[in-house]
């Protein structure tokens, strides 16, 4: 994965290995109709640390969409510090065969975002 570096050695007590990242992402809520752009700063199989613009109000439960890979996770907000938000992933979904209306919306959002970025 481009933009990923070795994890911080102070992360030894974490349940999953965390990797520093600089990736584009989206946070979605309201059945996928509301989105907030974010920058992924750290990523693991269990969660992420993301950065958003000032003043973004987010619900405690949302979807996290990593734009490069198209991975989508149901997530809950576990902490907030200024513009940074800690997310814990509660479920993962495959956008190849979306099973719900929310996932269909997220697949369309992912496809459109990739086209705009030229990926």
Secondary structure, DSSP 8 states (H G I E B T S, - for coil): -TT-B---GGGGGSSS--EEEEEEEEEEETTTTEEEEEEEEEE-SSEEEEE--TT----SEEEEEETTTTEEEEEEEEEEETTEEEEEEEEEE-GGG--SHHHHHHHHHHHHHHHHHT-
